[in-house]
Amino acid sequence: MTDTTTQPPIINWPGKTGPKSVNWGGKALLVCALAFLMTIPGMFVWALIKDRSNRSEGVVAEVSKLQGGSQQVLGPLLIAPYSIPTKKDADPITGWYVVSPETGAATVKVKADTLRRGIFDVPVYRATADIDATFAPRAAAPNLPAGAVVDWNGALIVVGFSDLRGAKSDVAATLTTPQGATKLAFSPASGVDLGRTAVSDGVDMPRGVGSDGRFGLVAAPAGPLIASAQGGALKASLVFTGAQRLSVMPFAKSTRVAISGDWSAPSFDGGFLPEKRELSDSGFTANWSVPFMARGLVGEGSSGSALSLSDLGGQDLGVTFTRINNPYQNVMRALKYAVMFVGLVFLTFFVFEALSGARLHPAQYVLIGLAQMVFYLLLLSLSEYIGFDAGFALAAVATVLLIGLYAGAAFKARRYRIQAMVVFTIVYGLIYLLMRLEDFALLAGSIAAFVGLTAAMWLTRNIDWYGGKAEAQAAPATQPQ
């Protein structure tokens, strides 16, 4: 009498039947390792993107300097020199006493444009700033060091912006007091030192490009204002050019600012966000209101300790003219998900391999992964010339066709070529969606990874991961009776 031994189960696959003896578990681990191996060429692509981005920023900085750079506007301030006597044979300590207007308002109208140098775009603008300020009667200079003496005869009214090279006309200003209206003649204030701005100190470099630390001040004698016991009102107009960013310092105790322009993608920043903003395809309008308490600075004091340009500049009210469809930012965001998308493509080929019964060599997986890395190179190079959207479309179509045709040839079946193109079209459509979602990119990517893994688990649920070895080892040996 002879016992019949238990035979390994037979799995029926579409188009092919028979016992599977492939070690699918080991192959799956190898495919995962190859997906992570693709991070090495991905790092080289990342370094290339950084290099191109740095080159772009250098060109932008160079062009920006010629336009005046990032401009901070300073409304009118009343300043007067002071000195503190010291011991004999020593020079007195000197400085500037600064008085803020009681109220101030600035209305800035911006006409934006884009300059192109080579393949790089630089946002530039021409701005007109109309400024109103109301000064109270002369203060008694309470916020000065002990023993300081203010020379009111040398008092000046100063206005300005970061780089006077961007000026397109002389400052036009009128001071009105009870004694009448006086037109003020402004000239460069070369001897006035109110400190450095936050931009030139390097505190917030995106606010300025290539600042050399000198702030563009112009000054006019403040005699009519000093002589008025009731104070006065000043109206001034500034016309200048700049690049990338524009802001207004909160120069008065209570400051209102309105900035409007024709740039469709502004970014509001600085010490305060707008109270009201309106955005459209044709432009924007933004309004700020900064009361004395919110400004957090004294109304008058020494430029070295209380009202320096650094203090005022750190509270500025600004708008940045961001570059639309910055290719480097978009490509870098896409590259962050590279491992996940390489894994999805590898997973697709692994499922095809399991269902078809054909075998792919690890070198073929490497070629597929390198094709996806080349996609990012195509995307980067094309985006620099024709924009991100068109560059993505061309790079994605080329890559999907390449990998889809390769799948059809590798598995020797037309249906796998079609299925591969459909799946990879969805994958690259998902990549584009992630680029556009921005804030919801992580959520969308997580859901996509979950759905892809779920589909792979379902399609491979009947795979014998041990390749028949476990059953063979577990089968009892037959003994003759």
C-alpha positions in Angstrom: 0.0 0.0 0.0 1.4 3.4 -1.0 0.3 6.9 0.4 -0.2 9.8 -2.0 1.9 12.8 -1.0 0.4 16.3 -1.0 1.2 18.2 -4.1 1.9 22.0 -4.1 -1.2 24.1 -5.0 -1.6 25.2 -8.5 -2.4 28.9 -9.1 -4.3 29.9 -12.2 -3.1 33.1 -13.8 -4.7 34.9 -16.6 -3.4 33.4 -19.8 -1.2 30.8 -18.1 -1.6 27.9 -15.7 0.8 25.8 -13.7 2.7 25.8 -10.5 4.8 28.9 -9.8 8.3 28.3 -8.6 9.6 31.9 -8.7 10.8 33.3 -5.5 8.5 36.4 -5.7 9.3 37.5 -2.1 12.9 37.9 -2.9 12.1 39.6 -6.2 9.8 42.1 -4.4 12.5 42.9 -1.9 15.0 43.4 -4.7 12.6 45.7 -6.5 12.2 47.8 -3.4 15.9 48.1 -3.0 16.3 49.2 -6.6 13.6 51.9 -6.0 15.6 53.3 -3.1 18.8 53.0 -5.2 17.2 55.6 -7.6 17.8 58.2 -4.9 21.4 58.3 -5.9 20.7 59.7 -9.4 17.9 61.8 -7.8 20.5 63.5 -5.6 22.5 64.5 -8.8 19.3 65.9 -10.3 18.7 67.8 -7.1 22.2 69.3 -7.2 21.7 70.4 -10.8 18.4 72.1 -9.9 20.1 73.9 -7.0 22.9 75.0 -9.4 20.5 76.3 -12.0 18.4 78.0 -9.2 21.5 79.8 -7.8 22.5 80.9 -11.3 19.0 82.3 -11.8 19.1 84.1 -8.4 22.5 85.6 -9.4 21.1 87.0 -12.7 18.0 88.3 -10.9 20.2 90.1 -8.3 22.3 91.6 -11.0 19.4 92.9 -13.0 17.6 94.1 -9.8 20.5 96.3 -8.9 20.3 98.1 -12.2 16.6 98.8 -11.4 17.1 99.9 -7.8 16.6 96.5 -6.2 14.1 95.9 -3.4 12.8 99.3 -2.4 11.8 100.4 1.1 10.0 103.7 1.2 10.6 106.1 4.1 8.1 108.8 4.6 9.0 112.2 6.0 10.7 112.4 9.4 11.9 115.5 11.2 15.5 115.2 12.4 17.9 117.5 14.1 21.6 117.1 15.2 22.4 116.8 18.9 25.7 116.7 20.8 26.8 115.7 24.3 29.7 117.7 25.7 32.6 115.5 27.0 35.8 116.1 28.9 38.3 118.6 27.5 40.4 117.6 24.5 37.7 115.0 23.5 35.2 115.4 20.6 31.6 115.6 21.7 29.2 112.7 21.2 26.9 113.5 18.3 23.8 111.9 16.8 20.4 112.7 15.3 17.2 113.4 17.2 14.3 111.9 15.2 10.6 113.0 15.4 7.8 111.0 13.7 4.8 112.7 12.2 1.6 112.4 14.2 -0.2 110.8 11.2 1.0 109.6 7.9 -0.5 108.1 4.7 1.2 106.7 1.6 -0.6 105.7 -1.6 1.6 103.7 -3.9 0.7 102.8 -7.5 2.8 100.2 -9.2 3.3 99.4 -12.9 5.0 96.0 -13.0 6.9 94.3 -15.9 9.2 91.5 -16.5 12.8 91.9 -17.8 14.4 88.9 -19.5 18.1 88.2 -19.5 19.0 85.1 -21.4 16.5 82.5 -20.2 15.8 84.2 -16.8 12.9 86.5 -15.9 13.2 89.3 -13.4 10.1 91.1 -12.0 10.6 94.8 -12.1 8.3 97.8 -11.5 7.9 101.6 -11.7 6.2 103.1 -8.7 4.7 106.5 -7.8 4.3 107.1 -4.0 2.1 110.1 -2.8 2.8 110.7 0.8 0.9 112.9 3.4 2.2 113.6 6.9 1.1 115.9 9.7 3.6 117.1 12.2 2.7 118.3 15.7 4.4 121.4 17.3 8.0 120.9 18.1 8.6 118.5 21.0 10.8 119.2 24.1 13.1 116.3 23.1 12.4 114.0 26.1 14.1 110.8 24.8 17.7 111.9 24.7 20.7 111.0 26.7 21.5 113.2 29.7 23.2 116.4 28.8 22.4 116.3 25.1 21.7 119.6 23.3 19.6 119.7 20.1 20.5 122.1 17.4 17.1 123.0 15.9 18.7 125.4 13.6 20.2 122.5 11.7 16.9 120.5 11.6 16.0 118.7 8.4 13.0 116.9 6.8 14.1 113.6 5.3 12.4 111.2 3.0 13.8 108.5 0.7 13.9 104.9 -0.4 16.5 102.1 -0.4 18.5 102.9 -3.6 18.3 106.4 -5.1 19.7 105.0 -8.4 16.1 104.0 -9.0 14.8 107.6 -8.8 13.0 108.8 -11.9 12.3 112.4 -10.8 13.3 114.8 -8.1 11.2 114.7 -4.9 8.3 117.2 -5.1 7.1 118.3 -1.7 5.1 121.1 -0.2 5.0 122.0 3.5 1.9 123.9 4.7 1.8 125.8 8.0 -0.5 128.5 9.3 2.0 131.0 7.8 1.5 129.5 4.3 2.7 126.9 1.8 6.4 126.3 1.1 7.9 124.2 -1.6 10.8 122.2 -0.3 14.0 121.6 -2.3 15.4 118.1 -1.4 19.0 117.1 -2.1 20.9 113.9 -1.2 21.5 113.7 2.6 25.1 112.5 2.5 25.9 113.6 6.1 22.8 112.0 7.7 23.3 108.7 9.4 20.1 107.0 10.8 21.6 103.6 11.0 21.2 100.6 8.6 18.0 99.0 7.5 17.0 95.4 8.4 17.6 94.6 4.7 21.2 95.9 4.6 21.9 94.2 8.0 21.1 90.9 6.3 18.2 90.2 8.7 15.7 89.4 5.9 17.6 89.0 2.7 14.5 88.3 0.5 13.5 91.9 1.2 16.5 93.3 -0.7 18.9 92.1 -3.3 22.5 93.0 -3.1 22.0 95.9 -0.7 25.3 97.6 0.2 24.1 99.0 3.5 23.5 102.6 2.3 19.9 103.9 2.5 18.9 106.6 0.0 17.9 109.6 2.0 17.2 113.1 0.6 16.8 116.1 2.9 15.4 119.6 2.9 15.8 122.4 5.6 13.0 122.2 8.2 13.1 125.9 9.1 9.4 126.7 8.2 8.2 123.7 10.3 10.4 124.6 13.3 9.2 128.2 13.2 5.5 127.1 13.3 4.0 126.9 16.7 1.1 124.8 15.4 3.2 122.3 13.4 2.4 121.6 9.7 1.4 119.2 7.0 3.6 117.9 4.3 2.8 116.4 0.9 5.5 114.7 -1.1 5.6 112.6 -4.3 8.3 110.0 -5.2 8.7 108.3 -8.5 11.2 105.4 -8.7 11.9 102.0 -10.1 12.7 98.7 -8.3 12.6 95.0 -8.6 11.0 92.0 -6.8 9.8 93.8 -3.7 8.3 97.1 -2.5 7.5 98.2 1.0 6.7 101.3 3.1 8.1 101.9 6.6 5.6 102.9 9.3 7.1 106.3 9.5 4.4 108.1 11.5 2.9 107.4 14.9 -0.2 106.3 13.0 0.4 105.2 9.5 -2.0 104.2 6.7 -0.6 102.6 3.5 -2.3 101.6 0.2 -0.4 99.8 -2.5 -2.0 98.8 -5.8 -0.5 97.3 -9.0 -1.1 95.2 -12.1 0.9 92.1 -10.9 -1.4 89.1 -10.7 0.6 87.1 -8.2 1.7 89.3 -5.3 2.9 88.0 -1.9 2.2 90.2 1.1 4.8 90.2 3.9 6.7 92.5 6.3 5.9 93.5 9.9 2.1 93.6 9.3 -0.3 92.0 6.9 -2.9 94.0 5.0 -6.2 94.7 6.7 -7.9 94.5 3.3 -6.8 93.0 0.0 -8.3 92.5 -3.4 -6.7 90.1 -6.0 -7.6 89.6 -9.6 -6.0 88.5 -12.9 -5.5 92.2 -13.7 -3.8 93.2 -10.5 -4.1 93.8 -6.7 -5.0 96.4 -4.1 -3.9 96.2 -0.4 -4.5 98.5 2.5 -2.7 98.6 5.9 -3.3 100.6 9.0 -0.7 100.7 11.8 -1.7 102.6 15.0 0.9 104.0 17.3 0.5 101.2 19.8 0.9 98.5 17.2 4.0 100.1 15.8 5.8 99.5 19.0 8.2 102.4 18.7 8.5 105.7 20.4 7.3 108.9 18.7 10.6 110.6 19.0 14.1 109.7 20.1 17.7 109.1 19.2 18.3 107.4 15.8 20.9 105.2 17.5 18.5 103.6 20.0 14.8 104.3 19.3 14.0 105.3 15.8 16.8 103.9 13.6 16.2 102.7 10.0 16.6 99.1 11.3 13.7 99.6 13.7 11.4 101.1 11.1 12.5 98.7 8.3 11.8 95.7 10.5 8.2 96.8 10.7 7.7 97.6 7.0 4.5 96.9 5.0 5.5 95.1 1.9 4.5 93.2 -1.2 6.7 90.8 -3.2 6.3 90.3 -6.9 6.8 86.6 -7.0 7.8 85.0 -10.3 4.9 83.1 -11.8 5.5 79.4 -12.3 9.0 79.5 -10.9 10.4 76.3 -12.7 13.1 75.6 -10.0 10.6 75.7 -7.2 8.1 73.5 -9.1 10.7 70.9 -10.2 12.2 70.8 -6.7 8.7 70.1 -5.3 8.2 67.3 -7.8 11.6 65.8 -7.0 10.6 65.4 -3.3 8.2 62.7 -4.3 10.5 61.0 -6.7 11.0 57.9 -4.6 7.3 57.4 -4.2 6.6 57.7 -8.0 9.6 55.5 -8.9 8.2 53.0 -6.5 4.7 53.1 -8.1 6.2 52.5 -11.5 8.3 49.7 -10.3 5.3 48.2 -8.5 3.3 48.3 -11.7 6.1 46.4 -13.6 6.3 43.9 -10.7 2.5 43.2 -10.9 2.8 42.9 -14.7 5.7 40.5 -14.2 3.7 38.4 -11.8 0.5 38.3 -13.9 2.2 37.6 -17.2 4.7 35.0 -16.0 7.5 36.8 -17.8 10.6 37.7 -16.0 12.4 41.1 -15.9 16.1 41.4 -15.1 17.1 43.9 -12.3 19.0 45.8 -15.0 15.7 46.5 -16.7 14.3 48.0 -13.6 17.3 50.2 -13.3 16.7 51.4 -16.9 13.1 52.2 -16.1 14.2 54.2 -13.0 16.8 56.1 -14.9 14.1 57.0 -17.5 12.1 58.6 -14.7 15.2 60.5 -13.5 15.7 61.8 -17.1 12.1 63.0 -16.9 13.1 65.5 -14.2 16.1 66.7 -16.4 13.7 67.2 -19.3 11.3 69.0 -17.1 13.9 71.4 -15.8 15.5 72.2 -19.1 12.2 72.6 -21.0 10.7 74.7 -18.2 13.5 77.3 -18.5 12.6 77.9 -22.1 8.8 77.3 -22.5 7.5 77.5 -18.9 6.6 74.8 -16.4 3.2 73.7 -17.7 4.3 73.2 -21.3 7.6 71.7 -20.2 5.8 69.2 -17.9 3.4 68.2 -20.7 6.3 67.5 -23.2 8.5 65.7 -20.6 5.6 63.6 -19.3 4.4 62.5 -22.8 7.9 61.5 -23.8 8.5 59.5 -20.6 5.1 57.8 -20.7 5.6 56.7 -24.3 9.1 55.5 -23.6 8.2 53.4 -20.6 4.9 52.2 -22.1 6.6 51.0 -25.3 9.3 49.4 -23.3 6.7 47.5 -21.2 5.0 46.2 -24.3 8.4 45.0 -25.7 9.5 43.5 -22.4 6.3 41.5 -21.8 5.7 40.8 -25.5 2.1 41.7 -25.3 0.2 44.7 -26.7 -2.2 44.8 -23.8 0.6 45.4 -21.3 1.8 48.3 -23.4 -1.6 49.9 -23.4 -2.1 49.2 -19.7 1.3 50.6 -18.9 0.6 53.8 -20.8 -2.7 54.2 -19.0 -1.2 53.7 -15.5 1.8 55.9 -16.1 -0.4 58.7 -17.5 -2.3 58.6 -14.3 1.0 58.6 -12.3 2.4 61.7 -14.1 -1.0 63.4 -14.0 -0.8 62.9 -10.2 2.7 64.5 -10.2 1.3 67.5 -11.9 -1.7 67.6 -9.5 0.7 67.6 -6.6 2.6 70.6 -8.0 -0.6 72.6 -8.2 -2.2 71.6 -4.9 0.8 72.9 -2.9 -0.8 73.0 0.6 -2.7 69.7 0.0 0.2 68.0 -1.8 1.1 65.7 1.1 -2.5 64.6 1.6 -3.0 63.9 -2.1 0.4 62.0 -2.3 -0.5 59.9 0.8 -3.9 58.9 -0.7 -2.3 58.1 -4.0 0.4 55.9 -2.4 -2.3 54.1 -0.3 -4.5 53.5 -3.4 -1.5 52.2 -5.4 -0.4 49.9 -2.6 -3.9 48.6 -2.1 -4.3 47.7 -5.8 -0.9 46.0 -5.8 -1.8 43.9 -2.7 -5.1 42.9 -4.3 -3.6 41.9 -7.6 -0.8 39.9 -6.0 -3.0 38.3 -3.3 -2.6 34.8 -4.8 1.1 34.9 -5.3 3.2 32.1 -3.7 5.8 34.4 -2.3 8.0 31.4 -1.3 8.0 30.0 -4.9 6.7 26.6 -3.8 9.7 26.0 -1.4 7.7 26.2 1.8 5.1 23.6 0.6 7.8 21.3 -0.5 9.6 21.5 2.8 6.3 21.1 4.7 5.2 18.0 2.8 5.6 14.7 4.8 8.0 12.2 3.5 6.4 8.9 2.2 7.4 5.7 3.9 6.9 2.3 2.3 4.5 0.0 4.2 
